[in-house]
Amino acid sequence: MTAAIQSLTGRSAWKALEAHRQKVRELHLRQLFADDPKRGERLATEAVGLYLDYSKNRVTDETLKLLFQLAEECGLRARIEAMFRGEKINITENRAVLHVALRAPKGTSIIVDGEDVVPQVHAVLDKMADFSNRIRSGAWKGHTGKPIRNVINIGIGGSDLGPVMAYEALRHYSQRSINFRFVSNIDSTDFAEAVHDLDPSETLFIISSKTFTTLETMTNAHTARDWSLKGLGGDVSAVAKHFVAVSTNASKVSEFGIDTANMFEFWDWVGGRYSMDSAIGLSTMLAIGSDNFRALLDGFHEMDEHFRTAPLEQNLPVLLGLLAVWYTDFFGADTVAVLPYEQYLKRFPAYLQQLTMESNGKHVTLEGVEVDYSTGQIYWGEPGTNGQHSFYQLIHQGTRLIPCDFIAFVGTLNPLGRHHDMLLANVFAQAEALAFGKTPEQVKAEGTPDWLVPHRVFEGNRPSNTILADRLTPQMLGKLVAMYEHSVFTQGTIWNIDSFDQWGVELGKVLAQRIVPELESKAEPALGHDSSTNCLIRRYRQLREKTL
């Protein structure tokens, strides 16, 4: 049996990890720290300005050794090199996976189908920078001669989640004279609320759709076009002054009324959830400027190079990825809580949901064989300290094991009295409390009545990583995002799945296209769905008539 098709659960390292799990299952972090006073120093590593403390994980040196052995047996290093070389590792779509090319410096070379794509990337970046400078300076004028004061990005999935997250994360660096809003949901409320207080003569729409046919995006785009023209006197030539496109479909863009000179290209080797540093990030560049956007790309590239070159034992994304596999497959942990103690990162957990769950929510291997192990985890979270007064109760004293990633920064972008010291004290305290808890003896020693003791006991032994950096800058955001991108890649490599397709997104979209005309039909449609769906469609049609 070759390594390429060997079952994951048949690998020697996997079997060794299963046996090892039985030995360490009852081992408590209290004991691990007591036995090794320097554990907190040893199980930590630092690279490219990020410090990762992974000592509060339920691992021993033997655990880590076996996880690294598993990575070697699964060919992680070779697969990393294959991605960076531009090989078509997205096998179900026969595509290269080259988000790393989006942040490659000028002068480097990455070949796809015999062509160096790096010059193409920088040509688009230069075009974006020129456009950004014109909007930000006021040189670009709308149809009536007014400068642009409102920018609305219309997209969905990766064409929305990345730009929204980046805008919120880097808002400190944004140009405050321009309002930025984002529309993704086909629910009309999303669009209506985004434009309700805006002047069409000062509003620019970015329509982000690779094919320019995405149902939700194009429905919202046409609504935006109607809204804009209504406020600008109906002159269709106004569209070219108030709409730009991020797409590859020039004919559809032109048909919409957008000047193709204002179409910003990206490529099929860029997956949607990996596209925030492509032209999909145009709204980000408009907000923070081209220099800050290039700093963001520099941060991505620094982490790329670390992932590509660092030994596995000191490799931040590899460590995070292997720990995720350890908890998913050997502890049955279904979820991961991402807990940024930085208000600007309030959309970061939502961004990671798509990155991780769309990538690794797969049930067959690269060879199309049903897996017999768990893949993917549910990522969720909220900024601290808000989450502490919401869901931390379940993490601390509930019956589920929920590994946590704490993210914090030494310096705040908004100094205000004692706030930041208090914020960081909570980061460190929560990780400590999760790890060590509080024993019945400790609770009793506080004078707690016997009947109340069980309620105040904290089991502890709840694992976490703490990720610490100096300050949230554009460059640091790039490093953070790339770290999680490559952690996802590491997990997918171990699980032998295709982390870069997303066929699970398609079925519901196809069925919706079938149902739309059935809902809109004037005559009673002949329905061929299951009895539940047929009933729901009929009920909706009946009730809609009463509400019109």
C-alpha positions in Angstrom: 0.0 0.0 0.0 1.5 3.4 -1.0 1.7 6.3 1.3 -0.6 8.3 -0.9 -3.5 6.0 -0.4 -2.7 4.4 3.0 -5.6 4.9 5.5 -4.9 7.5 8.1 -6.1 5.3 10.9 -3.7 2.6 9.6 -0.6 4.7 10.0 1.8 3.7 12.7 1.8 7.2 14.3 -2.0 7.2 14.4 -2.1 3.9 16.1 0.6 5.0 18.5 -1.5 8.2 19.3 -4.5 6.0 20.0 -2.6 4.0 22.5 -1.0 7.1 24.0 -4.4 8.7 24.4 -5.4 5.9 26.8 -2.3 6.6 28.9 -2.8 10.4 29.2 -6.6 10.6 29.2 -6.8 11.1 33.0 -3.6 13.2 33.2 -4.4 16.7 34.5 -2.7 20.0 33.6 -2.2 20.6 37.3 0.1 17.5 37.4 1.8 18.3 34.1 2.8 21.8 35.4 3.7 20.4 38.9 6.0 17.8 37.3 7.7 20.4 35.0 8.1 23.8 36.6 9.5 25.2 33.3 6.7 23.8 31.1 5.3 27.3 30.5 8.7 28.3 29.0 9.4 25.1 27.2 6.0 24.7 25.4 6.1 28.1 23.8 7.5 29.4 20.5 7.9 32.7 18.8 8.1 33.7 15.1 7.4 36.7 12.9 6.3 38.7 15.9 3.8 36.2 17.3 4.3 34.4 20.6 2.4 31.1 21.0 2.0 29.6 24.4 0.7 26.1 23.9 1.7 24.8 27.3 -1.9 24.7 28.6 -2.7 21.9 26.2 -3.3 18.3 27.3 -0.1 17.0 25.7 3.2 15.6 26.9 6.5 15.5 25.0 5.5 12.1 23.8 2.2 13.5 22.4 4.0 16.1 20.4 6.6 13.7 19.2 3.9 11.4 17.8 1.9 14.3 16.3 5.1 15.4 14.4 5.6 11.8 13.3 2.1 11.7 12.0 2.7 14.9 10.0 5.8 13.3 8.5 4.0 10.1 7.7 1.2 12.1 6.0 3.8 14.0 3.8 3.0 17.5 5.2 6.3 19.0 4.1 6.0 17.7 0.6 2.4 18.9 0.3 3.5 22.4 1.5 6.1 22.5 -1.2 3.5 21.3 -3.8 1.2 24.2 -2.9 4.0 26.8 -3.1 5.1 25.4 -6.5 1.7 25.9 -7.9 0.8 22.3 -8.3 -2.9 21.6 -8.8 -3.6 20.3 -5.3 -7.3 21.2 -5.5 -7.9 17.9 -7.3 -11.7 18.0 -7.7 -11.5 21.2 -9.6 -8.1 20.6 -11.1 -6.8 23.9 -9.8 -3.7 25.3 -8.2 -4.1 26.7 -4.7 -2.1 29.9 -4.7 -3.3 32.5 -2.3 0.4 32.6 -1.3 1.0 34.2 -4.8 -1.3 37.1 -3.9 1.3 38.3 -1.4 4.5 37.2 -3.1 7.0 40.2 -3.5 7.9 41.5 -6.9 10.7 39.6 -8.4 9.7 36.2 -7.1 8.3 33.6 -9.5 5.4 31.2 -9.2 4.5 29.3 -12.3 0.9 28.1 -13.1 0.4 26.4 -16.5 3.7 27.6 -17.7 3.1 31.3 -16.8 4.6 33.3 -14.0 1.6 34.7 -12.1 3.4 37.1 -9.8 3.7 40.0 -12.4 -0.1 39.6 -13.0 -0.7 39.9 -9.3 1.3 43.1 -9.0 -0.3 44.6 -12.1 -3.7 44.3 -10.4 -2.3 45.7 -7.1 -0.9 48.7 -9.0 -4.2 49.3 -10.7 -6.0 49.0 -7.3 -3.6 51.5 -5.8 -4.1 54.0 -8.5 -7.9 53.8 -8.2 -7.7 53.9 -4.4 -5.6 57.0 -4.5 -8.1 58.7 -6.7 -11.1 57.9 -4.5 -9.3 58.8 -1.3 -8.0 62.1 -2.6 -11.4 63.1 -4.1 -10.0 63.2 -7.6 -12.6 60.6 -8.7 -15.9 62.4 -9.1 -19.3 60.9 -9.3 -21.9 61.6 -12.0 -22.8 65.0 -10.6 -19.2 66.1 -9.9 -19.2 65.3 -6.2 -16.4 63.2 -4.6 -17.2 59.7 -3.2 -18.0 59.7 0.5 -19.7 56.3 0.8 -18.4 52.9 -0.4 -20.6 49.8 -0.4 -19.1 46.4 -1.1 -21.6 43.9 -2.5 -20.5 40.3 -2.3 -21.1 37.1 -0.4 -19.1 34.4 1.3 -15.4 35.1 0.8 -16.2 38.3 -1.2 -17.8 39.7 2.0 -16.5 38.0 5.1 -12.9 38.9 4.4 -13.5 42.6 3.5 -15.9 43.0 6.5 -13.4 41.5 8.9 -10.5 43.4 7.5 -12.3 46.7 7.6 -13.4 46.2 11.2 -9.9 44.9 12.2 -8.1 47.9 10.6 -10.7 50.6 11.3 -8.1 52.4 13.4 -6.1 53.0 10.1 -9.1 53.8 7.9 -10.0 57.2 6.3 -12.8 58.4 8.4 -14.1 60.9 5.8 -15.4 57.9 3.8 -18.2 55.6 5.1 -17.8 51.9 4.4 -20.7 49.5 4.4 -21.1 45.9 3.3 -24.1 44.1 1.7 -24.2 40.3 1.4 -27.6 38.9 2.4 -30.3 38.5 -0.3 -32.7 39.7 2.5 -33.8 43.1 1.3 -33.3 44.5 4.7 -29.5 44.2 4.3 -29.5 46.5 1.3 -32.2 48.9 2.6 -30.4 49.5 5.9 -27.0 50.0 4.1 -28.3 52.8 1.9 -31.1 54.4 3.9 -29.2 57.6 4.9 -26.9 57.8 1.9 -26.7 60.2 -1.1 -26.5 58.3 -4.4 -24.4 61.1 -5.9 -21.7 60.4 -3.3 -21.9 56.6 -3.2 -19.7 54.0 -4.9 -20.6 50.3 -5.2 -18.0 47.6 -5.5 -19.6 44.5 -7.1 -17.5 41.5 -6.1 -18.3 38.3 -8.1 -15.8 36.3 -10.0 -18.4 35.2 -12.6 -20.7 38.2 -12.2 -23.6 35.7 -12.0 -23.7 34.9 -8.2 -27.4 35.0 -7.4 -27.3 36.9 -4.1 -24.6 39.3 -5.3 -26.2 40.1 -8.6 -29.6 40.5 -7.1 -28.2 43.1 -4.7 -26.2 44.7 -7.5 -29.2 45.3 -9.7 -31.1 46.7 -6.7 -28.1 49.0 -6.1 -28.2 50.0 -9.8 -31.9 50.9 -9.6 -31.4 52.8 -6.4 -28.5 54.7 -7.8 -30.1 55.6 -11.1 -33.3 56.7 -9.4 -31.3 59.2 -7.3 -29.2 60.3 -10.2 -32.0 61.2 -12.7 -32.1 57.9 -14.6 -29.1 58.6 -16.8 -27.6 55.1 -17.4 -24.1 56.6 -18.1 -24.0 57.4 -14.3 -23.4 53.7 -13.6 -19.8 53.9 -14.8 -19.1 56.7 -12.2 -20.7 54.8 -9.3 -19.9 51.2 -9.9 -16.7 49.1 -10.2 -16.3 45.4 -10.4 -14.1 42.7 -9.0 -14.6 40.0 -11.5 -13.2 38.0 -14.5 -16.3 38.2 -16.7 -15.7 41.3 -18.8 -18.8 40.9 -21.0 -21.2 40.6 -18.0 -19.5 43.6 -16.3 -19.8 45.7 -19.5 -23.5 44.6 -20.0 -24.2 45.8 -16.4 -22.9 49.3 -17.4 -19.5 49.2 -15.6 -16.5 50.4 -17.6 -14.2 47.4 -17.9 -11.3 49.8 -17.2 -12.7 49.7 -13.7 -12.8 45.9 -13.5 -10.3 44.4 -11.1 -9.3 40.8 -11.9 -8.5 37.8 -9.8 -7.9 34.1 -10.8 -9.4 30.7 -10.5 -6.4 29.6 -8.3 -7.8 32.0 -5.6 -10.5 30.4 -3.5 -13.2 32.8 -2.2 -12.3 32.2 1.4 -8.6 32.9 0.7 -9.2 36.0 -1.4 -9.2 38.9 1.0 -5.7 39.9 -0.1 -6.7 39.8 -3.8 -8.8 42.4 -5.7 -11.6 41.3 -3.4 -9.8 43.5 -0.8 -10.4 46.6 -2.9 -12.7 48.0 -0.2 -9.9 47.3 2.4 -7.4 49.3 0.3 -9.9 52.2 -0.1 -10.3 52.2 3.6 -6.7 52.0 4.8 -4.7 53.1 1.7 -2.4 51.3 -0.6 0.7 51.5 1.7 -1.2 49.9 4.6 -2.7 47.3 2.2 0.8 46.4 1.1 1.9 46.1 4.7 -1.0 43.7 5.2 0.4 41.6 2.3 3.9 41.8 3.8 2.5 40.2 7.0 0.8 37.4 5.0 4.1 36.7 3.2 6.2 36.6 6.4 3.9 33.9 7.8 3.9 32.1 4.4 7.7 31.9 4.5 7.7 30.8 8.2 5.2 28.0 7.3 7.2 27.0 4.3 10.7 26.9 6.0 10.4 26.5 9.8 10.9 23.1 11.4 7.7 21.5 12.2 8.5 21.7 16.0 8.7 25.5 15.8 6.1 26.1 13.1 3.1 28.1 14.4 0.5 26.9 11.9 1.7 23.3 12.1 1.5 23.3 15.9 -2.0 24.8 15.8 -3.1 22.4 13.1 -1.7 19.3 14.9 -3.3 20.3 18.2 -6.6 20.6 16.4 -6.3 17.1 15.0 -5.4 15.8 18.5 -8.5 17.2 20.1 -10.8 16.4 17.2 -9.9 12.9 16.6 -8.6 11.7 20.0 -10.8 13.7 22.4 -13.9 14.0 20.4 -13.9 17.8 20.7 -16.4 19.2 18.2 -15.8 22.9 18.5 -13.0 25.5 19.0 -13.6 28.9 20.6 -11.6 31.8 19.1 -11.5 34.5 21.7 -9.8 37.7 20.6 -9.2 40.2 23.4 -9.3 43.1 20.9 -12.5 44.8 20.0 -11.3 45.5 16.4 -11.2 41.7 15.9 -14.9 41.3 16.6 -15.5 39.8 13.2 -12.5 37.5 13.2 -14.3 34.4 14.6 -17.0 34.8 11.9 -14.2 35.0 9.2 -12.6 31.9 10.6 -15.9 30.0 10.4 -15.8 30.1 6.7 -12.1 29.6 6.4 -12.1 26.5 8.6 -15.5 24.9 8.1 -15.9 25.4 4.4 -12.3 24.1 3.9 -12.4 21.0 6.1 -16.0 20.1 6.3 -15.5 17.0 4.1 -16.5 13.4 4.4 -14.3 11.7 1.8 -10.6 11.5 1.2 -8.7 12.9 -1.8 -9.3 9.4 -3.3 -13.1 9.7 -2.8 -13.2 7.1 0.1 -15.5 7.7 3.1 -13.4 8.8 6.1 -13.6 6.7 9.3 -12.4 9.6 11.5 -13.6 13.1 12.3 -12.7 16.0 10.1 -13.2 19.7 10.8 -14.3 21.5 13.9 -17.0 24.2 14.5 -15.2 27.5 15.0 -17.0 30.2 16.9 -16.4 33.0 19.4 -16.7 36.6 20.5 -14.3 39.2 21.7 -13.3 39.2 25.3 -14.4 40.3 27.8 -17.9 40.2 26.4 -17.9 36.4 26.0 -16.9 35.9 29.6 -20.4 37.1 30.6 -22.1 35.0 27.9 -20.8 31.5 27.1 -17.6 31.0 29.2 -19.8 29.3 31.8 -20.2 26.3 29.5 -16.5 26.2 28.7 -15.5 26.3 32.4 -18.1 24.0 34.0 -20.1 22.3 31.1 -19.8 18.8 30.0 -18.2 19.5 26.6 -14.5 19.9 25.9 -13.9 23.1 24.0 -10.3 24.0 23.2 -9.8 27.8 23.1 -7.5 30.2 21.3 -6.9 33.4 23.2 -5.6 36.3 21.0 -4.2 39.4 22.7 -1.9 42.4 22.1 0.6 44.0 24.4 -0.2 47.5 23.1 -3.6 49.0 22.6 -4.5 51.3 19.7 -6.7 53.3 22.0 -5.0 54.0 25.4 -7.5 54.9 28.1 -6.5 54.6 31.8 -6.4 51.1 33.2 -8.5 49.5 30.5 -5.8 47.6 28.7 -4.1 46.2 31.8 -7.5 45.0 33.0 -8.2 43.4 29.6 -4.9 41.5 29.5 -5.4 40.4 33.1 -8.6 38.7 32.0 -6.9 36.9 29.1 -4.3 35.4 31.4 -6.8 34.7 34.2 -9.2 32.9 31.9 -6.5 30.6 30.5 -5.2 29.9 34.0 -8.7 29.2 35.3 -9.5 26.8 32.4 -6.3 24.9 32.9 -6.2 24.5 36.6 -9.7 25.1 37.8 -10.5 24.9 41.5 -10.6 21.6 43.5 -13.2 20.7 46.2 -10.5 21.2 48.8 -9.8 24.7 47.7 -13.5 25.5 47.6 -14.0 24.1 51.1 -11.0 26.0 52.4 -12.8 29.2 51.4 -15.5 28.4 54.0 -18.1 27.2 51.4 -20.9 25.1 52.9 -20.7 21.4 51.9 -23.9 21.5 49.9 -22.6 24.3 47.8 -19.1 22.9 47.1 -20.0 20.8 44.0 -21.5 23.9 42.3 -18.3 25.9 42.9 -15.8 23.3 41.8 -14.0 24.0 38.5 -12.7 20.7 37.0 -10.0 22.5 35.0 -8.0 20.6 32.4 -9.6 22.7 29.7 -7.0 23.3 27.0 -6.1 26.6 25.4 -3.5 28.4 23.3 -2.5 32.0 24.0 -1.4 34.0 21.0 0.3 37.2 22.0 1.6 40.0 19.7 2.8 43.6 20.1 0.0 45.5 18.4 -2.8 45.1 15.9 -1.3 46.5 12.7 -2.1 45.8 9.0 1.0 43.6 8.9 0.1 41.8 12.1 -3.4 41.1 10.8 -1.9 39.5 7.7 0.3 37.2 9.9 -2.7 36.2 12.0 -4.9 35.3 9.0 -2.1 33.4 7.2 -1.4 31.5 10.4 -4.9 30.2 10.5 -5.0 29.5 6.7 -2.0 27.3 7.1 -3.3 25.6 10.2 -6.3 24.6 8.1 -4.0 23.4 5.4 -2.1 21.3 8.0 -5.3 19.7 9.3 -6.5 19.0 5.8 -3.2 17.3 4.9 -3.4 15.0 7.9 -7.0 14.1 7.2 -6.2 13.6 3.5 -9.1 15.7 2.3 -9.4 18.5 -0.3 -9.5 21.7 1.8 -10.0 23.9 -1.3 -13.2 22.8 -2.9 -16.7 23.5 -1.5 -19.2 21.3 -3.2 -21.4 21.3 -0.2 -22.3 24.9 -1.0 -23.8 24.0 -4.3 -26.9 21.8 -3.7 -29.0 24.2 -1.8 -28.2 27.0 -4.3 -29.3 24.7 -7.2 -32.6 23.8 -5.5 -33.2 27.5 -4.6 -33.0 28.3 -8.3 -35.7 25.7 -9.0 -37.9 27.0 -6.2 -37.8 30.7 -7.0 -40.0 30.4 -10.2 -42.4 28.2 -8.2 -42.8 31.0 -5.6 -43.1 33.7 -8.2 -45.5 31.9 -10.6 -48.9 33.6 -11.1 -50.5 30.2 -11.8 -50.5 27.4 -9.2 -47.2 25.5 -10.0 -46.9 21.8 -10.3 -44.7 20.9 -7.4 -42.4 17.8 -7.4 -40.6 18.2 -4.1 -41.1 16.1 -0.9 -44.3 16.6 1.0 -42.8 19.0 3.5 -41.2 21.3 0.9 -44.4 21.2 -1.2 -46.5 22.2 1.8 -44.2 25.0 2.8 -44.2 26.4 -0.7 -48.0 26.3 -0.9 -48.4 27.9 2.5 -46.0 30.7 1.7 -47.9 31.4 -1.5 -51.2 31.5 0.3 -50.0 33.7 3.1 -48.1 36.0 0.8 -51.3 36.8 -1.0 -52.9 38.0 2.2 -50.0 40.2 3.1 -49.6 41.9 -0.2 
